[in-house]
Amino acid sequence: MARSTDRLPEDDPDVIDMHVERILAMSPEELRADIIARGEDPDRLVDVARQAFERAKAQVAAMKAKMQ
């Protein structure tokens, strides 16, 4: 069993880059079909990604505010 301090293969920057490159090479239709083929709900994934983006923007804004 992996410990919480262990890095997963998905945490490796090279693996992340590989996935990003693969996703960016897909058309929107191909990406949606790929998500559905993996048994995921594309609309839910969009919501999760949007929430993560908003959290990241808030963290950056908080860091900038601390630096001023």
C-alpha positions in Angstrom: 0.0 0.0 0.0 1.3 3.4 -1.0 2.0 5.9 1.8 0.6 9.4 1.5 4.1 10.7 1.1 4.8 8.5 -1.9 4.6 10.1 -5.3 2.3 8.5 -7.8 3.3 8.1 -11.4 0.7 10.7 -12.2 2.6 13.2 -10.0 5.7 13.0 -12.2 6.0 16.2 -14.3 7.0 14.2 -17.4 3.9 12.0 -17.0 1.7 15.1 -16.5 3.3 16.7 -19.6 2.6 13.6 -21.6 -1.0 13.6 -20.6 -1.4 17.3 -21.3 0.2 16.9 -24.8 -2.1 14.0 -25.6 -5.2 16.0 -24.5 -4.2 19.1 -26.4 -3.7 17.1 -29.5 -7.4 15.9 -29.4 -10.3 17.7 -30.9 -13.1 18.5 -28.5 -15.1 15.6 -29.9 -12.2 13.2 -29.4 -11.7 14.4 -25.9 -15.4 14.0 -25.0 -15.4 10.5 -26.5 -12.3 9.6 -24.6 -13.8 10.8 -21.3 -17.0 8.9 -21.9 -15.1 5.8 -22.9 -13.4 5.9 -19.5 -16.8 6.0 -17.8 -16.5 9.6 -16.7 -19.1 12.4 -17.1 -17.5 15.1 -19.2 -19.7 17.9 -17.7 -18.7 16.9 -14.2 -15.0 16.9 -15.2 -15.5 20.4 -16.6 -17.0 21.5 -13.3 -14.2 20.0 -11.3 -11.6 21.6 -13.6 -13.3 25.0 -13.3 -13.4 24.7 -9.5 -9.7 23.8 -9.4 -8.9 26.8 -11.7 -10.8 29.1 -9.4 -9.0 27.8 -6.3 -5.6 28.3 -8.1 -6.5 31.8 -9.0 -7.5 32.6 -5.4 -4.3 31.1 -4.1 -2.2 33.2 -6.5 -4.2 36.4 -5.6 -3.6 35.6 -1.9 0.1 35.1 -2.5 0.4 38.4 -4.4 -1.5 40.2 -1.6 1.0 38.8 1.0 3.9 40.0 -1.1 2.7 43.6 -1.2 
